[in-house]
C-alpha cells in the first residue's frame, strides 16, 4: 500500500503525484479506455463534474501534466469506474459509544487491485485535510477528515446508466468540503450521480446516516430509535430504493450475511464497543465478514477502524483476519501542527 502525502492546490497536488508515479514507471496510456458506446455518457459526466466539483478536474489536469498523459483519456478512465468498470463490494458501519464515535470499513475487491491501494494524507489548499484510502490515484473509497467527519461507501448494483459524478470522486469532495453529516447530505443532494451506492456518514458530534443513492434518487437512512449505529453492505435497505437495484441475488459476495453479522455483533457489544471490538467485527471474529477463500481472486484488500474524537485511525493493509492493524497518526499529528500554527 502506498502512503503519499499531498499538499497545495489541487493542480499542484495532481502534478506532483503524476510526476512521481511517472518516474516510477506509471503511464496513463496503460489505463483502460471506455468503449465508443459510452463516449457521450463520459463526456456529459465530465461536464457535470466540472460544474459541481471543478477542483477535482484541476487535479486530474495536473496529474495528466505530471504523468505526461492525456487529460481526456485519464478523466474517461476515472469517470467510468462503477459504470463500465467493476466496483468494490464492501462492508461499513458507524456507532456512537462511550469511547467516542467509531467508524469501520472493509474494502473487498479483486486481488489484482491490491497493488494499486493507497492511504493518503491530503491537505488541499483552502479545504479540509484528511486521510483517505483508495485503489486509484485520485478518488477515495473511505476516509476521515480533520473536522471529525468519516465517509465510507458500499457498492450497489444498479439498473440504469446516466451521466454524473461517480462514488470515488464524490467521496473526495465530501472529505474536502464537508464538516458534518448534515453538510455532507446537503452537498450530496445537489449532485448528479452516475453510480449506485450507500454513503455511510458519521461525525464526532454523534450524527450518523446512510445515504442510499442512485442516478435516479437519493434517500437518507438514519439510525433506528435506541439503536446508536448504522450498517451498510451491498444492498439498499429502504423500500423506495430497493426497486432501483438488481435483485438477482441479494447475498452476492455474502452481502446479506455480512450485514447480519455486523448488525448482530453491534447489538450484542453495544455496552462494550471500542476500537478494538470494531477491529474484531471487521476481522470476522463474530461471524462471516471477510473470510473469503484464500485460493480465490477476491479478498478484503484493507480494513479501517477510526475514532472520530481522537482522530486515531487503525488500518490493516490486507485481510484483517490475517493482517494486524497498525495505528496511523498522520491526521491527528497534522491537526496538532495546524493548531500550533494558529496559536503562533
LINPE-V593108 format. One record per residue. SS is DSSP state (~ for helix, > for strand, _ for the rest). PSI is psi in degrees with one decimal (none if undefined). Layout:
BEGIN
ss	psi
SS	PSI
SS	PSI
END
This chain:
BEGIN
ss	psi
_	129.6
>	154.2
_	63.0
_	153.4
>	120.2
>	131.0
>	152.9
>	-163.5
_	162.8
~	-43.0
~	-43.7
~	-40.6
~	-44.5
~	-44.2
~	-42.2
~	-46.4
~	-38.4
~	-43.4
~	-38.3
~	-45.3
~	-36.6
~	-41.2
~	-29.5
_	16.8
_	-2.9
_	138.1
_	127.5
~	-26.2
~	-20.6
~	-14.0
_	140.7
_	142.6
_	162.6
_	151.5
_	164.6
~	-22.4
~	-22.3
~	8.3
~	-48.0
~	-40.4
~	-44.6
~	-40.5
~	-44.2
~	-37.0
~	-38.5
~	-41.1
~	-41.2
~	-39.2
~	-42.7
~	-32.3
~	-44.6
~	-19.9
_	64.2
~	-28.1
~	-37.2
~	-31.1
~	-37.7
~	-39.0
~	-40.6
~	-38.8
~	-43.4
~	-41.0
~	-45.1
~	-40.9
~	-48.7
~	-33.1
_	6.2
_	44.9
_	-176.0
_	125.5
~	-44.6
~	-44.4
~	-41.6
~	-46.3
~	-36.7
~	-40.6
~	-47.4
~	-42.1
~	-16.8
~	-12.4
>	126.4
_	-9.4
_	-65.3
_	-9.2
>	158.3
_	161.7
_	158.2
_	158.7
_	110.3
_	172.2
>	139.9
>	144.8
>	163.4
>	148.3
>	145.8
>	125.5
>	173.5
_	-23.2
_	-3.3
>	-176.6
>	125.4
>	148.0
>	136.1
>	144.9
>	135.6
>	134.2
>	105.2
>	124.4
>	-179.3
>	143.6
~	-32.8
~	-18.1
~	-4.2
~	-39.9
~	-13.1
~	-2.1
_	145.5
>	151.6
>	110.1
>	140.8
>	115.5
>	126.1
>	80.8
>	139.9
_	121.5
_	6.1
_	176.6
_	146.9
>	146.1
>	160.5
>	124.6
>	148.0
>	148.0
>	169.8
_	21.4
_	157.0
_	-11.7
_	-54.3
_	167.0
_	160.4
_	-17.9
>	163.8
>	170.5
>	133.0
>	175.5
_	-11.9
_	-1.9
_	23.5
>	129.5
>	141.1
>	130.9
>	166.9
>	149.5
>	134.6
>	143.2
_	136.7
_	117.8
>	178.4
_	-29.6
_	173.2
_	126.8
_	153.9
_	147.7
_	-166.8
>	135.2
_	171.9
~	-39.9
~	-41.6
~	-33.9
~	-43.5
~	-40.9
~	-46.6
~	-40.5
~	-44.9
~	-36.4
~	-39.6
~	-20.6
_	148.0
_	-7.3
_	167.9
~	-43.7
~	-39.3
~	-32.7
~	-43.6
~	-43.2
~	-40.9
~	-42.0
~	-38.5
_	-15.0
_	-16.4
_	142.6
_	121.2
>	146.1
_	-11.1
_	164.4
_	131.6
>	165.9
>	126.0
>	117.2
>	122.8
>	138.4
>	144.8
>	167.9
_	-12.7
_	-13.2
_	5.3
_	130.0
>	146.1
>	155.6
>	124.1
>	106.5
>	116.9
>	149.5
_	170.7
_	-28.8
_	-30.4
_	152.0
>	131.4
>	146.9
>	129.3
>	118.1
_	166.1
_	145.5
_	160.1
_	131.5
_	14.9
_	100.5
_	44.0
>	162.3
>	150.6
>	142.9
>	139.2
_	-127.7
_	35.2
_	154.7
_	146.7
_	-29.1
_	133.4
~	-37.1
~	-21.7
~	-26.1
~	-33.3
_	-11.5
_	-5.0
>	157.7
_	136.8
_	23.9
_	-40.4
_	99.2
_	-12.0
_	25.1
~	140.2
~	34.5
~	32.6
~	-49.8
~	-38.1
~	-46.3
~	-42.1
~	-48.5
~	-39.1
~	-46.9
~	-43.1
~	-48.4
~	-42.0
~	-41.7
~	-37.5
~	-44.0
~	-29.7
_	14.0
~	-45.1
~	-22.8
~	17.6
_	128.4
_	177.2
~	-35.8
~	-39.9
~	-37.5
~	-42.8
~	-40.5
~	-40.5
~	-49.0
~	-26.6
_	-4.0
_	21.1
_	-11.1
_	12.9
_	179.0
_	123.5
_	-40.7
_	11.0
_	59.7
_	152.1
_	133.8
_	-29.0
_	-0.6
_	-180.0
_	13.7
>	136.6
>	171.5
>	117.2
>	-36.0
>	163.6
>	138.8
>	135.0
>	133.9
>	149.4
>	118.1
_	-12.8
_	-46.7
_	-14.7
_	22.4
>	128.3
>	131.8
>	136.0
>	132.0
>	118.5
_	69.1
_	-174.0
_	122.6
_	-12.7
_	-13.1
_	-18.7
_	135.6
_	147.6
_	142.5
>	144.6
>	135.8
>	111.8
_	14.5
~	-43.3
~	-46.2
~	-41.8
~	-37.7
~	-40.0
~	-40.3
~	-44.1
~	-40.6
~	-38.6
~	-39.9
~	-38.1
~	-41.0
~	-40.6
~	-31.9
_	none
END
